[in-house]
Amino acid sequence: MVISGIAIITGITGLCLGIILGSLLGRIGSVRILACILRAPLILITAPGKLKSKWKIWHELRDTRKIERLNRQKKIKDLQEQIGKHKQGIKNIKSQIRRVQWEFSEPKGD
């Protein structure tokens, strides 16, 4: 009795959704969405182990991406520090050039 009631309610809901989605998305789009909607409870009931494993894989991928992003940010920061060091080195070399030029410049005669 309960199973047949659930089947009737699911059928009526599917029909209403099919009509609404068919008018909005066309026949192919509505069929795909209905198939996904009708498949969702079946997946939740029959395969919680698969969902848990997929969930773990998804979290591992997310963590891997986060680690890669942090590594990129660290490398960028290191490169920016190197740029700063090189700029300071360039300033030091320019000041040495000016000092040498000043030391070896000939006094201007009056």
C-alpha positions as CSV (number, residue, x, y, z in Angstrom):
1,M,0.0,0.0,0.0
2,V,2.7,2.4,1.0
3,I,4.9,1.5,-1.9
4,S,2.1,2.0,-4.4
5,G,1.2,5.3,-2.8
6,I,4.8,6.5,-3.2
7,A,4.9,5.3,-6.8
8,I,1.6,7.2,-7.6
9,I,2.9,10.4,-5.9
10,T,6.2,10.1,-7.7
11,G,4.4,9.6,-11.0
12,I,2.2,12.6,-10.5
13,T,5.0,14.7,-9.4
14,G,7.1,13.6,-12.3
15,L,4.3,14.3,-14.7
16,C,3.8,17.9,-13.3
17,L,7.5,18.5,-13.4
18,G,7.7,17.1,-16.9
19,I,5.0,19.4,-18.1
20,I,6.6,22.5,-16.5
21,L,10.1,21.7,-17.4
22,G,9.1,20.6,-20.9
23,S,7.5,24.0,-21.5
24,L,10.6,25.8,-20.1
25,L,13.5,23.6,-21.4
26,G,12.2,21.5,-24.2
27,R,11.8,17.8,-24.3
28,I,15.4,16.7,-24.0
29,G,16.3,19.1,-21.2
30,S,13.3,18.1,-19.1
31,V,13.9,14.4,-19.6
32,R,17.5,14.8,-18.4
33,I,16.5,16.8,-15.3
34,L,13.7,14.4,-14.5
35,A,16.0,11.5,-14.8
36,C,18.5,13.2,-12.4
37,I,15.7,14.0,-9.9
38,L,14.3,10.5,-10.0
39,R,17.7,8.9,-9.7
40,A,18.8,11.0,-6.7
41,P,16.7,9.1,-4.0
42,L,17.8,5.8,-5.5
43,I,21.4,6.7,-5.3
44,L,21.0,7.9,-1.7
45,I,19.3,4.7,-0.6
46,T,21.4,2.1,-2.5
47,A,24.9,3.5,-2.5
48,P,25.9,5.4,0.7
49,G,29.3,3.8,0.5
50,K,29.9,5.1,-3.0
51,L,28.7,8.6,-1.9
52,K,31.1,8.5,1.1
53,S,34.0,7.5,-1.1
54,K,33.2,10.2,-3.7
55,W,32.8,12.7,-0.9
56,K,36.2,11.8,0.5
57,I,37.8,12.0,-3.0
58,W,36.2,15.4,-3.5
59,H,37.6,16.7,-0.2
60,E,41.0,15.3,-1.0
61,L,40.9,17.1,-4.4
62,R,39.8,20.3,-2.7
63,D,42.6,20.0,-0.2
64,T,45.1,19.3,-2.9
65,R,44.0,22.4,-4.8
66,K,44.3,24.4,-1.6
67,I,47.8,23.1,-1.0
68,E,48.8,23.9,-4.6
69,R,47.3,27.4,-4.3
70,L,49.3,28.0,-1.1
71,N,52.5,26.7,-2.7
72,R,52.0,29.1,-5.6
73,Q,51.4,32.0,-3.2
74,K,54.5,31.1,-1.3
75,K,56.6,31.0,-4.6
76,I,55.1,34.3,-5.7
77,K,56.0,35.8,-2.3
78,D,59.6,34.4,-2.6
79,L,60.0,35.8,-6.1
80,Q,58.7,39.2,-4.9
81,E,61.3,39.2,-2.1
82,Q,64.0,38.3,-4.7
83,I,62.9,41.3,-6.8
84,G,63.2,43.5,-3.7
85,K,66.7,42.2,-3.0
86,H,67.7,42.7,-6.6
87,K,66.4,46.3,-6.5
88,Q,68.4,47.0,-3.4
89,G,71.5,45.5,-5.0
90,I,70.9,47.7,-8.1
91,K,70.7,50.8,-5.8
92,N,73.9,49.8,-4.0
93,I,75.7,49.3,-7.4
94,K,74.4,52.7,-8.6
95,S,75.6,54.4,-5.4
96,Q,79.1,52.8,-5.8
97,I,79.2,54.0,-9.4
98,R,78.4,57.5,-8.3
99,R,81.0,57.3,-5.5
100,V,83.7,56.1,-7.9
101,Q,82.8,58.8,-10.4
102,W,82.9,61.4,-7.7
103,E,86.3,60.2,-6.4
104,F,87.9,60.2,-9.8
105,S,86.4,63.3,-11.1
106,E,88.9,66.0,-11.9
107,P,88.6,69.2,-10.0
108,K,87.3,71.9,-12.2
109,G,89.8,74.7,-12.6
110,D,88.8,78.2,-12.1
